[in-house]
Amino acid sequence: MNRRTFLTSTALLAASATLPLRGETPVFKTQPKKAFLGPVPDEKAIEEMLRYGFKGMEVMRDLTVAQAQAAKKIADKMGFTIHSLMGGNTPERIEIAAALGADTVLLVPGRIGGMPMPKPWEFQLEFDEKTNLLKKVVAGDNAPYTAYIEAHNQEMQRARKQIEEVLLPVAEKNNIVIAIENVWNNMWVHPRFAANFILSFQHPNIQAYVDLGNHMIYANSEEWFQYLGKNIRRIHLKDFKRNPNGQGGSWCRLREGSVNWPQMRQEMEKIGYNSWCTVEPEGGIAMTMEYQSQAADLILAGK
């Protein structure tokens, strides 16, 4: 055995020693926490979530500051965490998040539609990394998509102004992170493009909310970890089953779709993710709280 062969063999043995054996449960240093998504909770709702092992939640829908304060009081008494508020698109919502005791708001900063645009699998983006302005959305002739490109750039600039001038000062004051997410809003459809926008703020209060099911229609979910890394503030657990040809698909129950969940867990490990993973049913998919809890447990165990 020559020196090169010896070194290669040694490296392979060392790498294989860190991998779980087939059928063996992976061992992770990170410990992400599972959370539930729902309306502002009362004591009964928190008791049910705790019974199924959810120690935190993300609140959705409208509520007042008084309702938020009341929910926080109950949650604190029961050792429960309200970690995020969905829909942080106004200063008032950021203040409500603070009243809940949350440290994060989910923001979808823009939405466009109603004009010709590429199919999700046709996008091949070209953009200015300094301004985040789109130049092209497909290879070849982009004339059919001129209106889309113009609308995207206008809405992106509007979103930037709103975040910097309206939302960020309130977020800083309340120590809230604005976590930007894509939800089939026809904007920032590729992870590299979305990351370029989010990171361009160069501000600790602007990070990313990554939904592991939403992006499967455009790209594999692991690409979002690749481009955003430690700037991922929160994660949604949701599944999407691609059609056999890889184009389009439909929502499905957790762990029954095309998301590579063991790979997602490895990606969380790589970036040192120890925060909340919130189960978010979509498209009318029926999942009991028990099923959501069991599926989340398996995902976080690397299965």
Buried (B, 14 or more C-beta within 10 A) or exposed (E): EEEEEEEEEEEEEEEEEEEEEEEEEEEBEBEBBBBBBBBBBEEEBBEBBBEBBBBBBBBBEEBEEEBBBBBBEBBEEBEBBBBBBBBBBBBEBBBBBBBBBBBBBBBBBBEBEEBEBBEBEEBEBEBEEEEBBBEBBBEEEBEEBEEBBEBBBEBBBEBBEBBEEBBBEBBBEBEBBBBBBBBBBBBBBBBBBBBBBBBBBEBEBBBBBBBBBBBBBBBBBBBBBBBBBEBBBBBBBBBBBBEEEEEEBEBBBBBEBBBBBBBBBBBBBBBEBEBBBBBBBBEEBEBEBEBBBBBBEBBBEBE
